[in-house]
Amino acid sequence: MERELELSAVIGFKGTVPNGLLLHPDNEHLIFPLGAKIVVRHIISRTQTFLNGHDNQISVIATSETGKYIASGQKTHMGFQADIIIWDFESRSLLHRLRQHKVLIQSLSFSLNEKYLAS
């Protein structure tokens, strides 16, 4: 019986995403992209969880002011859509997938009231 491998932990940080190593506002979690996944590492317990949803390399990540939301954007190939995903930090779940851009998401920023996301 064939089973799919499940990621349990990562070691390392690639560092190619500008401002890609974020300290969550709770001061207990580090958030960073690694390929097409986002790693959420709890600093104290050293546990990791992963946000899966992109199908290509993540090019940018951002957190909202309170840390309730994480946004991530990706890089694709010429002519293809580059997704933006908005994540719920508490549940580690995908809330919205936005498909308005092509090729590359370069920057993301939440408004202070967390109602808007600029890209």
N, C-alpha and C positions, 0 to 999 in steps of 0.2 A: 504494500500500500504506500503510495507516494504522498508525502506531506510537504507543505510549503514551509520554508525556513522562516522563523520569526526573529526579528531583531530584539536583542535583550539589552545591549549596551554598546556605546561607541567610545573609542579612545582617540583623542586628537581634536584639533580645530584647524580647519583649512585656512581661514583668515582672508579669503579673497573677496568677500562681500563687504563693501564699505560700511562701517558702523555696524558690523554684523554680530558683535558680541554684546548682548544687552543684559543689564541687571534689572530684573523685574522690580517694580515699585515696592513689593513686599520685602525686598532685600534678602530673600531666601532662595531665589531661583535665577540661574543663568539661562539665557535663551539664545540659541545660535543655529544657523542653517548648516546643513551638511548634505551636499548634493540636493536631492529632491525632498528631503525630510527636514523638519525642525526638531531640534533636541531641546528639551526642557529638563534642566538638571537641578535637582534640589541640593543646595550647597551643603546643608547640615548632614542629611542622611546619605548623600552621594548617590541617590537613586536618579534614574533617567526615565522620562516618558517621551514619546515621539508623536509628532503631528504629521500624518500622512494624507496627502491630497494632491500634491503637485505631480505632474508627469515629466517635468524637466527641472533643470538646475534652478534653485532659488537665487534671485538676484538682489533682494532687499527684504528686510523685516522691520517692523515697528510695533511698539506697544502703545496703548492708550494711556492717558494721564494716570488713571487709577490702576491700570493693569488688567482691567476686566477683559480687554480685547487685545489680540495680536493680529497683525495683518502681515501677509507675505505676498511677494510678487515673484514671477519667474521669467526666465529667458527661454525663448524658443527659436525656431528657425524662420527665415524670411518667409512672409506670407501666412504664418500660423499665429493663432491667438495666444497671447501671454496672459495667463490667469492671475487674478488677485484673489486671495482667500482671506476671509475674516474668520478668526477662530475665537471661541469662548475659552478663556484661560482656565476658569474653574473646572469645567467639565472636559476640557481638552478636545472639544468637538468643533467641527466645521459648521459655521453659521451661514455664510454666504460665499458664493463663488461668482466673481465679476469677470465678464469676458468682453471688455470694451477695447482692449489694447492689442496691438500686434508686436511681435518680436521681443520686446524688452520692457520690463517695468524697472524704472531707474530710481524712483523715490516714492515713499509713502509717509503720510503724516496725518494723525488724527487731530480733530479740533479739540480744544480744551474741554468742551462739554461732551465729547465722545459721540456726537450725533453725526459727524461728517468725517469722511476719509478723502484726503487729497492725494492724487496720483500724478 
